[in-house]
Amino acid sequence: MGGRLFVAVLLTMTVFGSAVPSPGWAKGGREALKSKHFDLSGDAKTLFREAQLRNNTVMQSFAFDNVNGHVYVVQLMAGGQQLADEPAPVSGADRARNGDLALSKLDLEGNLLGHMFLKGFGHGVQIGVETEGDKTYLWTETDSVAEGKDGWGTQLARFTFENGAVLTNESPELEKFRLKENVDRTTVAIDPAYGLLTMRYRENGSFRFGVYRLEDVKQRRFEPIADVAQPSLGTFQGFASYGAYLYLLEGNAYGNNGSEAPLGNTYITSVDLNTGNLVDRQLITAGRDVLFREPEGLAVRIPDMRHPHKAELHFGFASTVSAENTSKLANMFYLDRLMPVQALKRK
């Protein structure tokens, strides 16, 4: 390439009538992916605070429907609920072991609009959203297998949101994808700007991230365009990708593993997907005044899909209603300063 650092590349396809940036990613000696990078040291802004979800458990992760202005949040189902196909209420411990999830649909002000229940899916570490025409598809883990006190997904699923529906991991509405054999702890994020799917998975005891073109996955072509190891982190709490960069969330609620008010131990780390090298790691102090404050979930939002280069990196915190009432609420903050495009070289 020439000496210019910025190279604008467009896909021949359009999404909702607007061009989206091409990954420009290929194997071999061809050009590596270029994209902007979120400034993790910037001041965070607030999307909403103290939103009520379908259940009163900790939010696990979330993702945005950028077309319709919605956010979907997943959490472990609360104990004591009895669904129509169940003979008796199920405890919270059994829900966690079974991988039973509650999925809430919110508007961007945090108002609850609808929900689904997902039985036997997993832990909900990260989810993705894809909007295709007038349909909104959720991407999640599924086929949960118990390990210790929790259930974890072993492959991916795609399904449409249907308010009030209850799905099991055997429901015909699910389209399942096994991107790699002999791996587990599979979770997924969608890059809405670059048309990519990132899967976190565990292989031989170690976590990695595989990046695929979303359209390839839907056509069952499972050839990754990048695959990087997870760096050493604290308690893992979510991930997202935007172009050439992977973003990782870590940390604990106040009072756990060295997390103390008001700063806590929440960090976001960025990784160059072309090389696997760490780019940045910053302490996140947004929402320092919320009670409990456990970091949960990362997601990229595109406020206007006609301008996919104007993006926001959102991160969530679970909070409690009060010191006496430990029912959990959802809080979301975001960073929106993007650093200039850089030409990245594979090593």
C-alpha positions as CSV (number, residue, x, y, z in Angstrom):
1,M,0.0,0.0,0.0
2,G,1.0,3.6,-0.4
3,G,2.1,6.0,2.4
4,R,-1.4,7.1,3.3
5,L,-2.7,5.6,6.6
6,F,-6.4,5.9,5.7
7,V,-7.8,3.6,3.1
8,A,-11.5,3.8,2.6
9,V,-13.0,0.5,1.3
10,L,-16.6,-0.2,0.7
11,L,-18.5,-3.4,0.3
12,T,-20.4,-3.9,-3.0
13,M,-23.4,-4.9,-0.9
14,T,-25.4,-2.3,1.1
15,V,-27.3,-2.6,4.3
16,F,-30.6,-0.8,4.5
17,G,-29.6,1.3,1.5
18,S,-26.3,2.4,3.0
19,A,-22.8,1.2,2.3
20,V,-20.9,-0.5,5.1
21,P,-17.1,-0.7,5.4
22,S,-15.4,-3.8,4.1
23,P,-13.1,-5.8,6.3
24,G,-10.6,-5.9,3.5
25,W,-9.3,-9.0,5.3
26,A,-7.7,-11.9,3.6
27,K,-5.3,-14.7,4.3
28,G,-1.9,-15.0,2.9
29,G,0.1,-11.9,1.7
30,R,-2.9,-9.8,1.0
31,E,-3.9,-6.6,2.8
32,A,-4.8,-6.8,6.5
33,L,-7.9,-5.3,8.0
34,K,-7.9,-1.5,8.7
35,S,-10.3,0.3,11.0
36,K,-10.6,3.0,13.6
37,H,-10.0,2.2,17.2
38,F,-12.0,3.3,20.2
39,D,-10.2,5.6,22.6
40,L,-10.5,3.7,25.9
41,S,-9.2,6.6,27.9
42,G,-11.9,9.0,27.0
43,D,-14.8,10.2,29.2
44,A,-17.7,7.8,29.1
45,K,-21.3,8.9,28.5
46,T,-24.5,7.4,29.9
47,L,-27.1,5.6,27.9
48,F,-29.4,4.7,30.8
49,R,-29.3,3.8,34.4
50,E,-31.2,1.5,36.7
51,A,-33.3,-0.3,34.1
52,Q,-35.6,-3.1,35.2
53,L,-35.2,-6.3,33.3
54,R,-37.6,-9.3,33.1
55,N,-35.9,-11.0,36.1
56,N,-34.1,-9.5,39.1
57,T,-30.9,-11.4,38.5
58,V,-27.6,-9.9,37.3
59,M,-27.5,-8.9,33.6
60,Q,-24.9,-11.1,31.8
61,S,-24.6,-9.4,28.4
62,F,-26.4,-7.3,25.8
63,A,-26.5,-6.3,22.1
64,F,-28.1,-3.6,20.0
65,D,-30.7,-3.7,17.2
66,N,-29.2,-0.6,15.4
67,V,-32.0,-0.4,12.9
68,N,-35.0,-0.3,15.2
69,G,-33.4,1.3,18.3
70,H,-33.6,-1.6,20.7
71,V,-31.2,-3.3,23.1
72,Y,-31.5,-7.0,24.1
73,V,-30.2,-8.0,27.5
74,V,-29.7,-11.6,28.7
75,Q,-29.5,-12.9,32.3
76,L,-29.8,-16.1,34.2
77,M,-33.4,-17.0,35.0
78,A,-34.4,-16.2,38.5
79,G,-35.3,-19.0,40.9
80,G,-38.8,-19.8,41.8
81,Q,-40.3,-19.5,38.4
82,Q,-42.5,-22.1,36.8
83,L,-43.0,-22.1,33.0
84,A,-46.0,-23.7,31.3
85,D,-44.1,-26.9,30.5
86,E,-42.7,-27.3,34.0
87,P,-44.4,-29.3,36.8
88,A,-43.1,-27.1,39.6
89,P,-41.1,-24.0,40.2
90,V,-37.4,-24.4,39.5
91,S,-34.6,-23.1,41.8
92,G,-32.1,-20.5,40.8
93,A,-29.3,-23.1,41.3
94,D,-31.0,-25.5,38.9
95,R,-31.6,-22.7,36.4
96,A,-27.9,-21.8,36.4
97,R,-26.8,-25.5,36.0
98,N,-29.4,-26.0,33.2
99,G,-28.3,-22.9,31.3
100,D,-31.8,-21.2,31.4
101,L,-31.8,-17.6,30.4
102,A,-34.2,-14.7,30.4
103,L,-33.9,-12.3,27.4
104,S,-35.3,-8.7,27.8
105,K,-36.0,-6.3,25.0
106,L,-35.6,-2.6,26.0
107,D,-35.7,0.7,24.2
108,L,-32.8,3.1,24.4
109,E,-34.2,4.8,27.5
110,G,-34.1,1.5,29.3
111,N,-37.9,0.8,29.2
112,L,-38.8,-2.9,29.2
113,L,-40.7,-3.8,25.9
114,G,-40.8,-7.6,25.9
115,H,-39.0,-10.8,26.8
116,M,-38.3,-14.4,26.0
117,F,-37.1,-17.4,28.0
118,L,-34.3,-19.7,26.7
119,K,-34.0,-23.1,28.3
120,G,-30.8,-25.1,28.0
121,F,-28.8,-22.4,26.2
122,G,-25.8,-21.5,28.5
123,H,-24.5,-18.7,30.7
124,G,-25.1,-15.7,28.5
125,V,-21.5,-14.4,28.6
126,Q,-22.1,-12.5,25.3
127,I,-24.9,-12.3,22.7
128,G,-25.2,-10.7,19.3
129,V,-28.0,-9.1,17.2
130,E,-28.5,-9.2,13.5
131,T,-31.3,-7.2,11.7
132,E,-32.3,-8.5,8.3
133,G,-35.2,-6.7,6.6
134,D,-38.0,-6.5,9.1
135,K,-36.7,-9.3,11.3
136,T,-34.4,-9.2,14.3
137,Y,-32.3,-12.2,14.9
138,L,-30.6,-13.1,18.2
139,W,-27.3,-14.9,18.2
140,T,-26.5,-16.9,21.4
141,E,-24.8,-19.9,22.7
142,T,-26.9,-23.1,23.0
143,D,-26.8,-26.8,23.9
144,S,-25.6,-26.0,27.4
145,V,-23.5,-28.5,29.3
146,A,-23.1,-28.2,33.1
147,E,-19.7,-27.6,34.5
148,G,-19.6,-26.9,38.2
149,K,-22.6,-24.9,39.2
150,D,-23.2,-23.3,35.8
151,G,-24.2,-24.4,32.3
152,W,-22.2,-23.3,29.3
153,G,-23.0,-23.4,25.6
154,T,-21.3,-25.7,23.1
155,Q,-22.4,-24.2,19.8
156,L,-24.1,-21.1,18.4
157,A,-27.8,-20.5,17.7
158,R,-29.7,-17.9,15.6
159,F,-33.4,-17.2,16.1
160,T,-35.9,-14.4,15.7
161,F,-37.2,-12.5,18.7
162,E,-40.8,-13.4,19.6
163,N,-42.2,-11.6,22.6
164,G,-43.3,-14.0,25.4
165,A,-42.0,-17.1,23.7
166,V,-40.2,-19.9,25.5
167,L,-37.5,-21.8,23.5
168,T,-35.5,-24.8,24.4
169,N,-32.3,-25.9,22.8
170,E,-34.3,-28.4,20.8
171,S,-36.9,-25.9,19.5
172,P,-37.3,-26.0,15.7
173,E,-37.0,-22.2,15.5
174,L,-33.3,-22.5,16.2
175,E,-30.7,-22.5,13.5
176,K,-27.6,-24.0,15.0
177,F,-24.0,-23.5,13.9
178,R,-21.0,-25.5,15.0
179,L,-18.1,-23.4,13.7
180,K,-15.4,-25.6,15.2
181,E,-15.2,-29.2,16.4
182,N,-14.0,-30.2,19.9
183,V,-14.5,-26.8,21.5
184,D,-16.9,-25.6,24.2
185,R,-17.8,-22.4,26.1
186,T,-18.9,-20.9,22.8
187,T,-20.3,-17.4,22.9
188,V,-20.8,-14.8,20.1
189,A,-20.7,-11.1,19.2
190,I,-21.7,-9.5,16.0
191,D,-19.8,-6.5,14.5
192,P,-22.6,-4.6,12.9
193,A,-20.4,-2.1,11.0
194,Y,-18.1,-4.7,9.3
195,G,-20.4,-7.6,8.9
196,L,-18.4,-9.9,11.1
197,L,-19.1,-12.6,13.7
198,T,-16.7,-13.2,16.5
199,M,-16.9,-16.4,18.5
200,R,-15.1,-16.9,21.8
201,Y,-14.4,-20.6,22.5
202,R,-12.4,-22.8,24.7
203,E,-10.0,-25.3,23.1
204,N,-7.6,-27.6,25.1
205,G,-8.3,-25.5,28.2
206,S,-7.5,-22.1,26.6
207,F,-9.8,-19.4,25.3
208,R,-9.5,-18.0,21.8
209,F,-11.5,-15.7,19.5
210,G,-12.3,-16.7,15.9
211,V,-13.5,-14.0,13.5
212,Y,-15.7,-14.9,10.6
213,R,-17.6,-13.1,7.9
214,L,-21.3,-13.2,9.0
215,E,-22.6,-14.0,5.6
216,D,-20.1,-16.9,5.3
217,V,-21.4,-18.4,8.6
218,K,-25.0,-18.1,7.5
219,Q,-24.0,-20.0,4.3
220,R,-22.2,-22.6,6.5
221,R,-18.7,-21.7,5.3
222,F,-16.8,-21.8,8.6
223,E,-13.3,-20.5,7.6
224,P,-12.1,-17.9,10.0
225,I,-10.4,-14.7,8.8
226,A,-8.6,-14.3,12.1
227,D,-8.1,-16.2,15.3
228,V,-6.3,-14.9,18.3
229,A,-5.7,-16.0,21.9
230,Q,-7.3,-14.4,24.8
231,P,-4.7,-12.4,26.8
232,S,-4.3,-12.8,30.5
233,L,-7.2,-11.0,32.2
234,G,-9.1,-10.7,35.5
235,T,-12.7,-12.0,35.7
236,F,-13.9,-12.1,32.1
237,Q,-17.2,-10.2,31.6
238,G,-17.8,-9.8,27.9
239,F,-16.4,-8.9,24.4
240,A,-17.1,-7.0,21.3
241,S,-15.3,-6.4,18.0
242,Y,-15.2,-3.5,15.6
243,G,-13.2,-3.9,12.5
244,A,-9.6,-4.7,13.2
245,Y,-10.0,-4.6,17.0
246,L,-11.3,-6.9,19.7
247,Y,-12.5,-5.4,23.0
248,L,-12.5,-7.3,26.3
249,L,-14.2,-6.5,29.6
250,E,-13.0,-7.7,33.0
251,G,-13.7,-6.9,36.6
252,N,-15.8,-7.6,39.7
253,A,-18.5,-6.1,41.8
254,Y,-17.4,-3.9,44.7
255,G,-16.1,-5.9,47.5
256,N,-14.9,-8.8,45.4
257,N,-11.4,-9.7,44.2
258,G,-9.9,-6.4,45.1
259,S,-12.7,-4.3,43.6
260,E,-13.3,-1.4,46.0
261,A,-15.4,1.7,45.7
262,P,-15.1,4.2,44.1
263,L,-12.7,3.0,41.4
264,G,-13.3,-0.7,41.3
265,N,-11.2,-3.1,39.0
266,T,-13.1,-2.8,35.8
267,Y,-10.9,-2.7,32.7
268,I,-11.4,-2.7,29.0
269,T,-8.6,-4.2,26.9
270,S,-8.2,-3.9,23.1
271,V,-6.5,-6.5,20.9
272,D,-5.3,-6.1,17.3
273,L,-7.1,-8.9,15.5
274,N,-4.4,-8.9,12.7
275,T,-1.6,-9.8,15.1
276,G,-3.1,-10.8,18.5
277,N,-1.1,-8.0,20.1
278,L,-2.5,-5.9,23.0
279,V,-3.2,-2.3,21.9
280,D,-4.5,-0.7,25.1
281,R,-5.9,-1.4,28.5
282,Q,-7.7,1.2,30.6
283,L,-9.4,1.3,34.0
284,I,-13.1,2.2,33.6
285,T,-14.5,4.5,36.3
286,A,-17.9,5.3,34.8
287,G,-20.9,4.6,37.0
288,R,-18.7,4.6,40.1
289,D,-21.6,5.7,42.2
290,V,-23.9,2.7,41.4
291,L,-24.5,0.2,44.2
292,F,-22.9,-3.2,43.7
293,R,-21.4,-2.2,40.2
294,E,-20.5,-5.5,38.5
295,P,-19.3,-5.1,34.9
296,E,-21.4,-7.2,32.5
297,G,-21.3,-7.1,28.7
298,L,-19.8,-5.2,25.8
299,A,-21.5,-4.2,22.5
300,V,-21.0,-1.8,19.6
301,R,-23.9,0.5,18.7
302,I,-24.2,2.3,15.4
303,P,-26.6,5.2,16.0
304,D,-27.1,5.7,12.2
305,M,-26.4,2.7,9.9
306,R,-25.8,5.2,7.0
307,H,-22.7,6.2,8.9
308,P,-21.1,3.0,10.3
309,H,-17.8,4.7,11.0
310,K,-19.6,6.7,13.8
311,A,-19.8,4.0,16.4
312,E,-20.1,3.7,20.2
313,L,-18.6,1.0,22.4
314,H,-21.1,0.3,25.2
315,F,-20.4,-1.5,28.5
316,G,-22.8,-2.5,31.2
317,F,-22.9,-2.6,35.0
318,A,-25.3,-4.5,37.1
319,S,-26.5,-2.6,40.2
320,T,-28.8,-3.3,43.1
321,V,-32.0,-1.4,44.1
322,S,-30.7,-0.6,47.5
323,A,-28.5,-2.0,50.3
324,E,-31.5,-3.8,51.6
325,N,-33.1,-4.8,48.3
326,T,-30.5,-6.7,46.2
327,S,-32.7,-7.1,43.2
328,K,-30.5,-6.3,40.2
329,L,-30.8,-3.4,37.7
330,A,-29.1,-2.7,34.4
331,N,-26.9,0.3,33.7
332,M,-25.2,1.2,30.4
333,F,-22.4,3.6,29.5
334,Y,-20.4,4.1,26.3
335,L,-17.3,5.5,24.7
336,D,-17.6,7.2,21.3
337,R,-14.3,8.7,20.4
338,L,-12.6,6.8,17.5
339,M,-9.0,7.2,16.8
340,P,-7.9,7.5,13.1
341,V,-7.6,4.5,10.9
342,Q,-4.2,2.8,11.0
343,A,-2.7,0.5,8.5
344,L,-2.0,-2.7,10.5
345,K,0.6,-5.3,9.4
346,R,0.6,-8.9,10.3
347,K,3.7,-10.3,12.0
